[in-house]
Amino acid sequence: MEARGAELLPVSYFHVVFTLPALLADIAYQNKRVIYNLLMKASAEAMQTIAADPKHLGARIGITSVLHTLLLTAPPTGARRRVENAQCKMTHHPHVHMIAPGGGLSPDGKRWVPCRKGFFLPVRVLSKLFRRLFLEKLSVAHKAGKLHFHGRHAHLSDTRAFKAYLRPVRRRKWFVYAKRPFAGPKAVLAYLSRYTHRVAISNRRLIKADVNGVMFKVKNYRLEGTARYTTMTLGPHEFIRRFLIHVLPKGLHRIRHYGLFANGSRADNLARMRALLNVTGHNIEDGHGSEAQSQDADVLAQACPCCGGTLRIIEVFEAGQQPRTPMAPERIDSS
């Protein structure tokens, strides 16, 4: 959280969630490494492809992506029925949370391209492309023999049976959810950081455990008020089974960075974006070195319309938030 917080840009951030349908979640449990990788790659590719389309944003974007296998907060209204009480039951619900700045670099890297106010990318378009990309990659993995099936899914090793199994999800709407964080990007970073090193349940939710079962606190999203919070008891073996569902394969990275935030070029891209955001109209290829940029980073291109003096950035803060040091009334009047 501290490392990513230091890289935040002075723009609006959006929180985007990609979720696998229940039928695919069932086979993902038996193929965690392959399908979790496909989930993260397909969702990131969908985001970058739609963002690069001139009809939508026309820019290269940066993404921080975190894999979750358990529902941790109340689902949006449109998806509530499909994932009802997933947290309470500790059931398998693989999905990806993303944080992305509301804009990106132009294809030539010379300017910052902002998104429309309060709107990032069309979720319906993202949903359709995500569905196509994931199913294409999944079919390739099946053809290459990378998927393994057991129990009631053993018959899916057959190509025809696998295609028939996927037929319903090809027609169904896939769930993609996007919104601007109301409390600013740091609130989403705080949310994600709470769960990056947690598996299925936190210690504070555990009440007691004995030979008869494990009792723990649960939350029923269908109820309101104090009735929402209750308890559940599972037998020891069933509790362990559900807990182990959410243990990731060894070496699998649940936090990944894509696009402008990819590890190999993140520092350079961040420096470029900061220069473009802090200095309106500044040309990054005008021959000025990094020293000149650092000296002029707080200077705006235009003069004050009242006194003709140089305008300087004294603070950058989110829309709807108050500045840390409000200006004195006489300074507000004079500006």
C-alpha positions as CSV (number, residue, x, y, z in Angstrom):
1,M,0.0,0.0,0.0
2,E,2.8,2.4,0.9
3,A,4.7,1.6,-2.3
4,R,1.7,2.0,-4.6
5,G,0.5,5.1,-2.7
6,A,3.8,6.9,-3.4
7,E,3.1,6.4,-7.1
8,L,-0.4,7.9,-7.2
9,L,-1.0,10.6,-9.8
10,P,-3.0,13.8,-9.3
11,V,-6.0,12.5,-11.3
12,S,-9.2,10.6,-10.6
13,Y,-8.8,6.8,-10.2
14,F,-11.3,4.1,-11.1
15,H,-12.0,0.7,-9.5
16,V,-12.8,-2.0,-12.1
17,V,-13.9,-5.6,-11.2
18,F,-13.8,-8.6,-13.6
19,T,-15.7,-11.8,-12.5
20,L,-15.7,-15.3,-13.9
21,P,-19.1,-17.0,-14.3
22,A,-20.0,-19.7,-11.9
23,L,-19.5,-22.5,-14.5
24,L,-15.9,-21.4,-15.0
25,A,-15.3,-20.9,-11.3
26,D,-16.1,-24.7,-10.9
27,I,-13.3,-25.8,-13.3
28,A,-11.0,-23.0,-12.1
29,Y,-10.9,-24.8,-8.7
30,Q,-9.3,-27.8,-10.4
31,N,-7.0,-25.7,-12.6
32,K,-6.1,-22.7,-10.4
33,R,-2.7,-21.8,-11.9
34,V,-3.8,-21.9,-15.5
35,I,-7.2,-20.3,-15.2
36,Y,-6.2,-17.6,-12.7
37,N,-3.4,-16.6,-15.0
38,L,-5.9,-16.5,-17.9
39,L,-8.3,-14.4,-15.8
40,M,-5.7,-11.8,-15.0
41,K,-4.2,-11.7,-18.6
42,A,-7.6,-11.5,-20.4
43,S,-8.9,-8.8,-18.1
44,A,-5.8,-6.7,-18.5
45,E,-5.8,-7.2,-22.2
46,A,-9.4,-6.1,-22.5
47,M,-8.7,-2.9,-20.5
48,Q,-5.7,-1.9,-22.5
49,T,-7.4,-2.8,-25.9
50,I,-10.5,-0.7,-25.2
51,A,-8.5,2.2,-23.7
52,A,-6.3,2.3,-26.8
53,D,-9.3,2.5,-29.1
54,P,-9.7,6.1,-30.3
55,K,-13.5,5.7,-30.1
56,H,-13.2,5.4,-26.3
57,L,-10.0,6.8,-24.8
58,G,-7.3,6.5,-27.3
59,A,-4.5,6.2,-24.8
60,R,-2.1,3.8,-23.1
61,I,-3.1,3.2,-19.5
62,G,-1.6,1.8,-16.4
63,I,-3.3,-0.9,-14.3
64,T,-2.7,-2.5,-10.9
65,S,-4.5,-5.8,-10.7
66,V,-5.2,-8.0,-7.7
67,L,-6.7,-11.5,-7.8
68,H,-9.4,-12.4,-5.3
69,T,-11.0,-15.8,-4.9
70,L,-13.6,-14.8,-2.3
71,L,-16.3,-12.1,-2.2
72,L,-15.1,-9.6,0.4
73,T,-17.6,-6.8,0.1
74,A,-21.3,-6.4,-0.8
75,P,-21.7,-7.1,-4.6
76,P,-23.2,-4.5,-6.9
77,T,-27.0,-4.8,-7.3
78,G,-26.8,-6.3,-10.8
79,A,-24.6,-9.2,-9.6
80,R,-26.1,-9.6,-6.0
81,R,-28.1,-12.8,-6.8
82,R,-25.3,-14.6,-8.4
83,V,-22.8,-14.2,-5.5
84,E,-25.2,-14.0,-2.6
85,N,-23.5,-14.7,0.7
86,A,-20.2,-15.8,-1.0
87,Q,-18.3,-14.4,1.9
88,C,-20.5,-16.1,4.5
89,K,-20.1,-19.5,2.9
90,M,-16.4,-19.1,1.9
91,T,-17.3,-20.4,-1.5
92,H,-15.2,-20.1,-4.7
93,H,-15.7,-16.7,-6.4
94,P,-12.6,-15.9,-8.6
95,H,-12.5,-12.2,-9.7
96,V,-10.0,-9.5,-10.3
97,H,-9.9,-6.0,-8.8
98,M,-8.2,-3.3,-10.7
99,I,-7.1,0.3,-10.0
100,A,-6.5,2.5,-13.0
101,P,-5.9,6.3,-13.4
102,G,-8.6,8.1,-15.3
103,G,-6.6,8.6,-18.4
104,G,-3.3,7.7,-20.0
105,L,-0.5,8.6,-22.4
106,S,-1.2,9.4,-26.0
107,P,0.2,6.8,-28.5
108,D,3.2,9.1,-29.2
109,G,3.7,9.7,-25.4
110,K,3.7,13.5,-25.8
111,R,0.5,14.3,-24.0
112,W,-1.9,13.2,-21.2
113,V,-5.3,12.0,-22.4
114,P,-7.9,12.4,-19.7
115,C,-11.1,10.3,-19.6
116,R,-14.5,12.0,-19.4
117,K,-15.6,13.3,-16.0
118,G,-17.0,10.4,-13.9
119,F,-16.6,7.9,-16.8
120,F,-13.7,5.7,-17.6
121,L,-14.4,2.9,-20.1
122,P,-17.7,1.3,-21.2
123,V,-18.3,-1.8,-19.1
124,R,-20.5,-3.5,-21.7
125,V,-17.8,-3.3,-24.3
126,L,-15.2,-4.5,-21.7
127,S,-17.5,-7.4,-20.8
128,K,-17.9,-8.6,-24.3
129,L,-14.2,-8.4,-25.1
130,F,-13.2,-10.0,-21.8
131,R,-15.5,-12.9,-22.5
132,R,-14.1,-13.4,-26.0
133,L,-10.5,-13.1,-24.9
134,F,-10.8,-15.4,-21.9
135,L,-12.7,-18.2,-23.8
136,E,-10.2,-18.0,-26.7
137,K,-7.3,-18.4,-24.3
138,L,-9.1,-21.2,-22.4
139,S,-9.8,-23.2,-25.6
140,V,-6.1,-22.9,-26.5
141,A,-5.1,-24.1,-23.0
142,H,-7.5,-27.1,-23.3
143,K,-6.2,-28.0,-26.8
144,A,-2.6,-27.9,-25.4
145,G,-3.6,-30.3,-22.7
146,K,-2.9,-27.8,-19.9
147,L,-6.3,-28.4,-18.2
148,H,-7.0,-31.3,-15.9
149,F,-10.5,-32.5,-14.7
150,H,-11.5,-34.7,-11.9
151,G,-14.7,-36.1,-10.3
152,R,-17.9,-34.9,-11.9
153,H,-15.9,-32.8,-14.4
154,A,-13.7,-35.7,-15.6
155,H,-15.6,-35.9,-18.9
156,L,-14.5,-32.4,-19.8
157,S,-11.2,-33.8,-21.0
158,D,-13.0,-34.6,-24.2
159,T,-13.0,-31.7,-26.7
160,R,-16.7,-32.0,-27.6
161,A,-17.8,-32.2,-24.0
162,F,-15.7,-29.2,-23.2
163,K,-17.2,-27.1,-26.0
164,A,-20.7,-28.1,-24.9
165,Y,-19.9,-27.1,-21.3
166,L,-18.7,-23.6,-22.5
167,R,-21.8,-23.0,-24.8
168,P,-24.0,-21.4,-22.0
169,V,-21.2,-19.0,-20.9
170,R,-20.6,-17.9,-24.5
171,R,-24.2,-16.5,-24.6
172,R,-24.4,-15.2,-21.1
173,K,-23.5,-11.7,-20.0
174,W,-20.2,-11.6,-18.1
175,F,-19.9,-9.3,-15.1
176,V,-17.7,-6.2,-15.3
177,Y,-18.1,-3.4,-12.8
178,A,-16.5,0.0,-12.8
179,K,-16.8,3.1,-10.6
180,R,-14.8,6.0,-9.5
181,P,-13.7,5.6,-5.8
182,F,-15.8,8.1,-3.8
183,A,-13.1,8.5,-1.2
184,G,-10.2,8.8,-3.6
185,P,-7.7,6.3,-4.9
186,K,-6.0,5.8,-1.5
187,A,-9.2,4.3,-0.2
188,V,-9.2,1.6,-2.8
189,L,-5.5,0.9,-2.2
190,A,-6.3,0.5,1.5
191,Y,-9.2,-1.9,0.6
192,L,-6.9,-4.0,-1.6
193,S,-4.0,-4.0,0.8
194,R,-6.2,-5.5,3.6
195,Y,-6.7,-8.7,1.5
196,T,-3.5,-9.2,-0.4
197,H,-2.0,-11.4,2.3
198,R,-5.2,-12.9,3.7
199,V,-6.6,-16.2,2.5
200,A,-10.2,-17.0,3.3
201,I,-11.0,-15.6,6.7
202,S,-9.4,-13.3,9.3
203,N,-8.8,-14.3,12.8
204,R,-11.1,-11.7,14.2
205,R,-14.1,-13.5,12.6
206,L,-13.3,-16.8,14.4
207,I,-15.4,-17.3,17.5
208,K,-14.6,-20.9,18.6
209,A,-13.5,-24.3,17.3
210,D,-13.9,-27.8,18.8
211,V,-14.5,-31.3,17.6
212,N,-18.1,-30.4,16.6
213,G,-17.2,-27.6,14.3
214,V,-15.8,-24.1,13.7
215,M,-18.0,-21.1,14.6
216,F,-17.3,-17.7,12.9
217,K,-19.0,-14.4,12.2
218,V,-20.8,-13.9,8.9
219,K,-22.5,-11.1,7.0
220,N,-25.8,-11.5,5.2
221,Y,-26.0,-8.8,2.5
222,R,-29.8,-9.4,2.0
223,L,-30.5,-8.0,5.4
224,E,-30.0,-4.6,6.9
225,G,-29.1,-3.3,10.3
226,T,-27.9,-5.5,13.2
227,A,-29.7,-8.5,11.6
228,R,-27.1,-8.5,8.9
229,Y,-24.4,-9.9,11.3
230,T,-24.8,-13.4,12.5
231,T,-22.7,-16.6,13.0
232,M,-22.2,-19.8,11.1
233,T,-20.8,-23.2,12.1
234,L,-19.2,-25.6,9.8
235,G,-17.8,-29.1,10.6
236,P,-14.0,-29.2,10.9
237,H,-13.4,-31.0,7.7
238,E,-15.8,-28.8,5.7
239,F,-14.3,-25.7,7.2
240,I,-10.8,-26.9,6.2
241,R,-12.0,-27.8,2.7
242,R,-13.5,-24.3,2.1
243,F,-10.4,-22.6,3.5
244,L,-8.1,-24.6,1.2
245,I,-10.1,-23.5,-1.8
246,H,-8.6,-20.1,-1.5
247,V,-4.9,-21.2,-1.0
248,L,-3.1,-20.1,-4.2
249,P,-0.6,-22.3,-6.0
250,K,3.0,-21.8,-5.0
251,G,4.6,-18.9,-6.8
252,L,1.4,-17.5,-8.3
253,H,1.5,-13.7,-8.2
254,R,-1.9,-12.3,-7.1
255,I,-0.7,-8.6,-7.5
256,R,0.3,-7.7,-11.0
257,H,1.0,-4.5,-13.0
258,Y,0.2,-3.9,-16.6
259,G,0.6,-1.3,-19.3
260,L,2.3,1.9,-18.1
261,F,2.7,0.3,-14.7
262,A,4.6,-2.8,-15.9
263,N,7.7,-3.3,-13.8
264,G,10.2,-2.8,-16.6
265,S,9.1,0.7,-17.5
266,R,7.0,1.9,-14.6
267,A,9.5,4.5,-13.3
268,D,10.0,6.1,-16.7
269,N,6.3,6.2,-17.4
270,L,5.5,7.7,-14.0
271,A,8.0,10.4,-14.5
272,R,6.6,11.2,-18.0
273,M,3.0,11.3,-16.7
274,R,3.9,13.5,-13.8
275,A,5.7,16.0,-16.1
276,L,2.7,16.1,-18.4
277,L,0.2,16.5,-15.6
278,N,2.1,19.1,-13.6
279,V,3.1,21.4,-16.5
280,T,0.3,22.3,-18.9
281,G,1.5,22.4,-22.5
282,H,5.0,21.2,-21.6
283,N,6.7,19.4,-24.5
284,I,8.7,16.5,-23.2
285,E,10.9,16.5,-26.3
286,D,11.8,20.2,-26.3
287,G,15.3,19.6,-25.2
288,H,14.9,20.4,-21.5
289,G,16.6,18.0,-19.2
290,S,15.2,16.4,-16.0
291,E,16.7,19.2,-14.0
292,A,14.8,21.9,-15.9
293,Q,11.6,19.8,-15.6
294,S,12.0,19.5,-11.8
295,Q,12.5,23.3,-11.5
296,D,9.5,24.2,-13.7
297,A,7.2,21.4,-12.6
298,D,5.1,23.7,-10.5
299,V,4.7,26.4,-13.1
300,L,1.7,26.7,-15.3
301,A,2.0,27.8,-18.9
302,Q,-0.4,30.8,-18.7
303,A,-0.1,34.0,-16.7
304,C,-2.7,35.2,-14.1
305,P,-5.5,37.1,-16.0
306,C,-5.7,39.7,-13.2
307,C,-2.1,40.7,-12.4
308,G,-0.1,39.1,-15.2
309,G,2.0,37.2,-12.7
310,T,3.1,33.6,-13.1
311,L,0.6,30.9,-12.0
312,R,2.1,28.2,-9.8
313,I,0.6,24.9,-8.6
314,I,0.5,25.0,-4.8
315,E,-1.5,21.8,-4.2
316,V,-3.2,19.1,-6.2
317,F,-6.3,17.4,-4.6
318,E,-9.2,15.2,-5.6
319,A,-12.5,16.7,-6.9
320,G,-14.9,17.1,-3.9
321,Q,-12.0,17.1,-1.4
322,Q,-10.9,20.2,0.6
323,P,-7.3,21.5,0.2
324,R,-5.0,20.9,3.2
325,T,-4.4,24.6,3.6
326,P,-7.3,26.7,2.4
327,M,-6.4,30.1,1.0
328,A,-7.0,33.3,2.9
329,P,-10.2,35.2,1.8
330,E,-8.1,38.2,0.6
331,R,-6.1,35.9,-1.6
332,I,-9.2,34.3,-3.0
333,D,-10.7,37.7,-3.9
334,S,-7.5,38.9,-5.6
335,S,-7.2,35.7,-7.7
